[in-house]
Amino acid sequence: MMKKLLSTVFAAILVVCMTVSPALAKGFNDISTTYVRDHYQLLSSSDLESFESQAASLSNKYGCNVYLTIVDNIGNYSARQYAEAYFTQNKLGSGADKNGIMFLIAVDSRDYVTVTHGQGQYGGITMFADYRIEQIESDIVAQLKNNHWTEACATYLNDVEDTLSFYSESGKPWDVNNDPESAQTEFYMKLAATFLIPLLLAILLCGMWASQMKTARLKHEANDYFEEGSLVLTRKQDRYVTTTRNVVKIESDNNGGGGGSSISLSGFGGSSGGKF
């Protein structure tokens, strides 16, 4: 009787385990790290230790936990569904609002996605606008396409660090209206338009004038420089009166608004993900 009962219990447990969702199964794999969760064992031990240290430092400094999760595939889920389930079932995020950002890489199925959580001062949704997430993913995917796994992970953490630092210093998320990289590019373009282009034009004109002067010949008499009857001198007087300058201020239509962050019904921000 006891053996039969134990067999029934064991069979029931086996059925439950077989019906557990892939996200739940992946979520409770035994891993030794907190922030860089390499279920695929893709990274070397030294890289894993280095990335874990960097992610932990960023999480503690800015109050928004930074996660990098590597799995083999996402099964029949969308990348976004899988990442949200993983984040929730593993109870990730800091504080009561579960503040955090997570980038997920599925190596075998070649899926990627970013999810954020938390809408308070240190929330991942607050700190990471859709515009910035798109930029970060673009940087990472360019390396994932070539299977440069270590470089891709390093790029993610470095871009996240730049984003969190910007938010900490400015009090605003890195967004379309205040992108520091675009501002730098715009500055150099204005510099070129103000100085370099006029300089090049001046050099070009001087070269043309110099080539035209090669046909000139030195004259020894003053009369050689006048056509006969062309100069008639009369009394003339020039008097400077005044200069009038009109200044018109051009108003900008830009109200300074940014792109912001989109939020799903489940309370997550981030991207829709894609394939690399």
C-alpha positions as CSV (number, residue, x, y, z in Angstrom):
1,M,0.0,0.0,0.0
2,M,2.8,2.4,1.0
3,K,4.7,1.7,-2.2
4,K,1.6,2.3,-4.3
5,L,1.0,5.6,-2.5
6,L,4.5,6.7,-3.1
7,S,4.3,5.8,-6.8
8,T,1.1,7.8,-7.2
9,V,2.7,10.8,-5.5
10,F,5.8,10.5,-7.6
11,A,3.8,10.3,-10.8
12,A,1.8,13.4,-9.8
13,I,5.0,15.3,-9.2
14,L,6.4,14.2,-12.5
15,V,3.3,15.4,-14.4
16,V,3.5,18.8,-12.7
17,C,7.2,19.1,-13.6
18,M,6.4,18.2,-17.2
19,T,3.8,20.9,-17.5
20,V,5.8,23.7,-15.9
21,S,6.3,26.5,-18.4
22,P,9.7,26.9,-20.0
23,A,10.1,30.3,-18.4
24,L,9.5,28.9,-14.9
25,A,11.9,26.0,-15.5
26,K,14.6,28.4,-16.8
27,G,14.0,30.8,-14.0
28,F,14.9,28.4,-11.2
29,N,18.1,26.9,-12.7
30,D,20.8,26.9,-10.1
31,I,23.2,29.7,-10.9
32,S,25.8,31.4,-8.6
33,T,25.4,35.0,-9.8
34,T,22.7,37.5,-9.2
35,Y,22.8,40.0,-12.0
36,V,24.5,38.2,-14.9
37,R,22.4,35.0,-15.2
38,D,24.2,32.8,-17.7
39,H,22.0,29.7,-17.9
40,Y,23.7,28.8,-21.2
41,Q,27.2,28.9,-19.7
42,L,28.2,31.1,-22.6
43,L,30.7,33.3,-20.8
44,S,34.1,32.3,-19.4
45,S,34.4,32.4,-15.6
46,S,36.6,35.5,-15.7
47,D,34.2,37.4,-18.0
48,L,31.2,36.3,-15.9
49,E,32.9,37.5,-12.7
50,S,33.8,40.8,-14.3
51,F,30.4,41.5,-15.7
52,E,28.7,40.5,-12.4
53,S,30.9,42.9,-10.5
54,Q,30.0,45.7,-12.9
55,A,26.3,45.0,-12.9
56,A,26.3,44.8,-9.1
57,S,28.1,48.1,-8.8
58,L,25.7,49.9,-11.1
59,S,22.7,48.4,-9.3
60,N,23.9,49.5,-5.9
61,K,25.0,53.0,-7.1
62,Y,21.8,54.0,-9.0
63,G,19.1,52.0,-7.2
64,C,18.0,50.2,-10.4
65,N,19.0,46.6,-10.7
66,V,20.8,45.8,-14.0
67,Y,20.4,42.2,-15.3
68,L,21.8,40.3,-18.2
69,T,20.1,36.9,-18.8
70,I,21.4,34.3,-21.2
71,V,19.3,31.2,-22.1
72,D,19.2,28.7,-25.0
73,N,15.7,29.4,-26.4
74,I,12.3,30.9,-25.5
75,G,10.1,28.0,-26.7
76,N,6.7,29.1,-28.1
77,Y,6.8,32.4,-26.2
78,S,7.5,35.8,-27.7
79,A,10.7,37.3,-26.5
80,R,8.8,39.9,-24.5
81,Q,6.5,37.3,-22.8
82,Y,9.4,35.1,-21.9
83,A,11.5,38.0,-20.4
84,E,8.5,39.4,-18.4
85,A,7.7,35.9,-17.0
86,Y,11.4,35.3,-16.2
87,F,11.7,38.7,-14.4
88,T,8.5,38.1,-12.4
89,Q,9.0,34.4,-11.5
90,N,12.6,35.1,-10.3
91,K,11.5,38.1,-8.3
92,L,14.0,40.4,-9.8
93,G,14.2,44.1,-9.3
94,S,15.1,46.3,-6.3
95,G,12.8,47.8,-3.7
96,A,9.0,47.6,-3.4
97,D,8.6,48.7,-7.1
98,K,11.0,46.0,-8.4
99,N,13.1,48.6,-10.2
100,G,15.3,47.1,-12.9
101,I,16.3,46.6,-16.5
102,M,17.0,43.2,-18.1
103,F,18.5,42.3,-21.5
104,L,17.7,38.8,-22.5
105,I,19.7,36.7,-25.1
106,A,18.4,33.4,-26.3
107,V,21.5,31.9,-28.1
108,D,20.0,29.0,-30.0
109,S,16.8,30.6,-31.1
110,R,18.7,33.9,-31.6
111,D,16.2,36.1,-29.9
112,Y,16.8,39.2,-27.9
113,V,14.7,41.7,-25.9
114,T,14.9,44.4,-23.2
115,V,12.4,44.7,-20.4
116,T,12.3,47.4,-17.7
117,H,10.2,47.7,-14.5
118,G,9.5,50.4,-11.9
119,Q,8.0,53.8,-12.5
120,G,9.3,55.7,-9.5
121,Q,12.4,57.8,-9.2
122,Y,14.8,54.9,-9.6
123,G,12.5,52.8,-11.8
124,G,13.8,51.1,-15.0
125,I,10.8,52.5,-16.9
126,T,11.6,56.0,-15.6
127,M,15.3,55.9,-16.4
128,F,15.2,54.1,-19.8
129,A,13.1,55.8,-22.5
130,D,12.1,53.8,-25.6
131,Y,14.4,55.9,-27.7
132,R,17.5,55.0,-25.6
133,I,16.6,51.3,-25.4
134,E,16.5,51.2,-29.2
135,Q,19.9,52.8,-29.4
136,I,21.3,50.3,-26.9
137,E,19.8,47.3,-28.7
138,S,21.2,48.5,-32.0
139,D,24.7,48.6,-30.5
140,I,24.4,45.1,-29.0
141,V,22.7,43.4,-32.0
142,A,25.5,44.5,-34.3
143,Q,27.8,42.3,-32.3
144,L,25.4,39.5,-31.6
145,K,24.9,39.0,-35.4
146,N,28.6,38.0,-35.6
147,N,28.5,35.9,-32.4
148,H,30.7,38.3,-30.5
149,W,29.1,37.4,-27.2
150,T,31.5,38.9,-24.8
151,E,31.7,42.2,-26.7
152,A,27.9,42.3,-26.8
153,C,27.6,41.8,-23.1
154,A,30.2,44.5,-22.4
155,T,28.4,46.9,-24.7
156,Y,25.1,46.4,-22.9
157,L,26.6,47.1,-19.5
158,N,28.6,50.1,-20.7
159,D,25.6,51.6,-22.5
160,V,23.5,51.1,-19.4
161,E,26.1,52.8,-17.3
162,D,26.2,55.8,-19.6
163,T,22.4,56.0,-19.5
164,L,22.2,55.8,-15.7
165,S,25.0,58.3,-15.3
166,F,23.2,60.8,-17.6
167,Y,19.9,60.4,-15.6
168,S,21.8,60.9,-12.3
169,E,23.4,64.1,-13.5
170,S,20.5,65.6,-15.5
171,G,17.5,64.3,-13.6
172,K,16.0,63.3,-16.9
173,P,16.1,60.1,-19.0
174,W,18.3,60.0,-22.1
175,D,15.7,60.7,-24.8
176,V,15.2,62.1,-28.3
177,N,15.1,65.7,-27.2
178,N,18.3,65.7,-25.1
179,D,20.5,63.0,-26.7
180,P,24.0,64.0,-25.8
181,E,25.5,62.1,-28.7
182,S,23.2,64.0,-31.2
183,A,24.1,67.3,-29.4
184,Q,27.8,66.6,-29.9
185,T,27.3,65.8,-33.6
186,E,25.3,68.9,-34.1
187,F,28.0,71.0,-32.4
188,Y,30.7,69.7,-34.8
189,M,28.4,70.3,-37.7
190,K,27.8,73.9,-36.6
191,L,31.5,74.3,-36.1
192,A,32.2,73.1,-39.6
193,A,29.5,75.3,-41.1
194,T,30.9,78.4,-39.2
195,F,34.6,78.0,-39.7
196,L,35.7,75.1,-42.0
197,I,33.4,75.7,-44.9
198,P,34.1,79.5,-45.2
199,L,37.8,78.7,-44.8
200,L,37.7,76.2,-47.7
201,L,35.8,78.7,-49.8
202,A,38.3,81.4,-49.0
203,I,41.2,79.2,-50.0
204,L,39.4,78.2,-53.3
205,L,38.8,81.9,-54.2
206,C,42.3,82.9,-53.3
207,G,43.6,80.2,-55.6
208,M,41.3,81.3,-58.4
209,W,42.4,85.0,-58.0
210,A,46.1,83.9,-57.9
211,S,45.7,82.0,-61.1
212,Q,44.1,85.0,-62.8
213,M,46.9,87.3,-61.7
214,K,49.5,85.3,-63.5
215,T,48.7,87.2,-66.7
216,A,49.3,90.6,-65.1
217,R,52.4,92.6,-66.2
218,L,54.1,95.4,-64.2
219,K,53.5,98.9,-65.7
220,H,56.1,101.7,-65.1
221,E,54.0,104.8,-65.9
222,A,50.8,106.0,-64.1
223,N,49.1,106.7,-67.4
224,D,49.4,103.0,-68.2
225,Y,46.7,102.3,-65.6
226,F,44.1,104.7,-67.0
227,E,42.1,104.7,-70.2
228,E,42.3,108.0,-71.9
229,G,39.3,110.3,-70.9
230,S,38.1,107.8,-68.3
231,L,39.0,109.9,-65.3
232,V,37.1,113.1,-64.6
233,L,37.6,114.6,-61.2
234,T,35.0,116.9,-59.6
235,R,34.4,117.9,-56.1
236,K,33.1,115.0,-54.0
237,Q,32.3,114.7,-50.3
238,D,31.2,111.5,-48.4
239,R,29.6,111.9,-45.0
240,Y,28.7,108.9,-42.8
241,V,25.3,109.3,-41.2
242,T,24.1,106.2,-39.5
243,T,23.5,102.4,-39.8
244,T,20.1,100.8,-39.1
245,R,20.0,97.1,-38.1
246,N,16.8,95.2,-37.7
247,V,16.9,92.0,-35.5
248,V,14.0,89.5,-35.6
249,K,13.7,86.8,-33.0
250,I,12.8,83.4,-34.5
251,E,10.6,81.4,-32.1
252,S,11.1,77.6,-31.9
253,D,8.1,75.3,-32.3
254,N,9.9,72.7,-30.2
255,N,8.3,72.4,-26.8
256,G,11.1,70.2,-25.4
257,G,9.0,67.1,-25.1
258,G,10.7,63.7,-25.3
259,G,9.6,60.3,-26.6
260,G,9.0,58.7,-23.2
261,S,8.5,55.1,-22.3
262,S,5.8,52.7,-23.4
263,I,4.3,50.4,-20.8
264,S,2.5,47.0,-21.3
265,L,-0.6,45.9,-19.5
266,S,1.5,43.8,-17.3
267,G,3.4,46.9,-16.1
268,F,6.7,46.4,-18.0
269,G,8.5,48.8,-20.2
270,G,11.1,48.0,-22.8
271,S,11.2,46.8,-26.4
272,S,9.4,44.2,-28.5
273,G,12.6,42.4,-29.1
274,G,13.7,40.6,-32.3
275,K,16.0,38.2,-33.9
276,F,19.8,38.7,-34.4
